[in-house]
Amino acid sequence: MRVKRDYGKEYKKFQSTPTQIKRRAKRNKDRREAERNGQVEKGDGQDVHHAANGRRVVMTASKNRGIPEKSRLPGSRRRKNR
């Protein structure tokens, strides 16, 4: 049986940390800049992918969400919370 997610607890624990607030603000700023430059529009199905080297790449939302997270790949040192 699945346990319901406690979004408030998740926010307090992770998303409200100063580091995450700065990262989210940077992502939002990059999206606004891309909108101003005409690279993306609201509702066009495009995402702004933030590459590791600091570049912004505009791609479809489905392609961006299909990129595997490095910490979830085999050989990662990520701890399993099970």
C-alpha positions in Angstrom: 0.0 0.0 0.0 1.3 3.4 -0.9 1.8 6.1 1.8 0.5 9.5 1.0 3.1 12.2 0.5 3.4 15.0 3.0 4.2 17.9 0.7 4.5 20.3 3.6 7.1 18.2 5.3 9.0 17.8 2.0 9.0 21.5 1.5 10.3 22.2 5.1 12.9 19.5 4.8 14.4 20.2 1.4 12.8 22.9 -0.8 13.0 25.7 1.8 16.7 25.4 2.4 18.7 28.5 1.3 20.6 26.4 -1.3 17.4 25.2 -3.0 15.8 28.6 -2.9 18.8 30.0 -4.8 18.7 27.2 -7.3 15.0 27.6 -7.9 15.4 31.4 -8.3 18.1 30.8 -10.9 15.9 28.4 -12.9 13.0 30.8 -12.8 15.3 33.7 -13.9 16.7 31.6 -16.8 13.1 30.8 -17.9 12.1 34.4 -17.9 15.2 35.4 -19.9 14.5 32.7 -22.5 10.9 34.1 -22.8 12.2 37.6 -23.3 14.6 36.4 -26.0 11.7 34.6 -27.8 13.2 31.1 -27.3 10.1 29.8 -25.4 6.6 30.9 -24.8 4.1 30.0 -22.1 2.3 26.8 -23.0 4.5 25.9 -26.0 5.6 22.6 -24.4 9.3 23.7 -24.2 11.5 23.4 -21.1 14.7 25.2 -20.3 17.3 22.5 -19.6 20.2 23.6 -17.4 23.3 21.7 -18.6 26.1 21.0 -16.1 28.4 23.6 -17.6 25.9 26.4 -16.9 24.4 26.6 -20.4 20.7 26.8 -21.0 19.3 24.5 -23.7 15.7 24.8 -24.9 14.1 21.4 -25.6 10.7 19.7 -25.5 9.4 18.9 -22.0 9.1 15.2 -22.8 12.8 15.0 -23.9 14.0 17.0 -20.9 12.2 14.8 -18.4 13.5 11.7 -20.1 17.1 12.5 -19.2 18.3 10.1 -16.5 19.4 11.6 -13.3 23.0 10.8 -12.8 22.5 9.8 -9.1 20.0 7.1 -10.2 22.2 5.4 -12.8 24.0 2.1 -12.0 27.3 2.6 -10.2 26.1 5.6 -8.3 27.0 6.0 -4.7 23.5 7.2 -3.9 22.0 5.7 -0.7 18.9 3.7 -1.0 16.2 4.8 1.4 14.4 1.5 1.8 
